[in-house]
């Protein structure tokens, strides 16, 4: 394909105009949002961007999911504003840099909760251009209650129940025995507010000898796992945790041997 001299000049000018405007455009270089934080801790979400001197009327905004939660307009000389779910939960004096155009670009969240699990978007715009990036954050709430116990059952059977509550995000729960293979437990869960409650229960033939059971609580999204272990005894409706069982056993041995018992540490 052949181009005339005029057409070629137009193409060159168009290309140069595009390159110049691309170089001057505001650009988010890196969005730093922690993948996961623990409930009640602080979190800093940073939006590192570059801005050409020719850009005017800079506005920095943060969105949580689709809602505006933070806004800063450097030209007004006012402090940033925290809005919506972040109202009164952000350190508005936090300084992310010494540059006047990016000093308040970051979010310093003072107190994280499960309600802040979701997508955070940084939007940087001027009259000439704009850019935005999004990244998700998960707030982990570990269980406030977790127990493994034996419940009353029909004669000749044992019923084992594990229960935990005050958890976020949604967990999974499984029951295991050290001495035998047990069927899949009946698992029930419900959500109250942002937090979950979960229980697992299984009915088995009565014990013939002491048997150790364990309950595994796992939160896949947070890669979080914790366990409870308990020893149950034939014909006894109560249980003794592994640590308590060892404590009692060592105490009895100490008394038998006439030695002082200092306890487990």
DABEL-V653988 format. One line per field, one symbol per residue. ss: DSSP state (a for helix, b for strand, c for the rest). A space follows every 10 residues. Layout:
BEGIN
ss->???
END
This chain:
BEGIN
ss->ccccaaaaaa aaaaaaaaaa aaaaccbbbb bbcccbbbcc ccbbbbbbbb ccccccccbb bbbbccbbbb bbcaaacccc bbcaaacccb cccccccccc ccccccbbbc cccaaacbbb bbbbbccccb bbbbbbbbbb bcccbbbbbb bcccccbbbb bbbbbbbbcc cbbbbbbccc cccccbbbbb bbccbbbbbb bbbbbccccc bbbbbbbbba aacbbbbbbb bbccccccbb baaaaaaaaa aaaaaaaccc ccccc
END
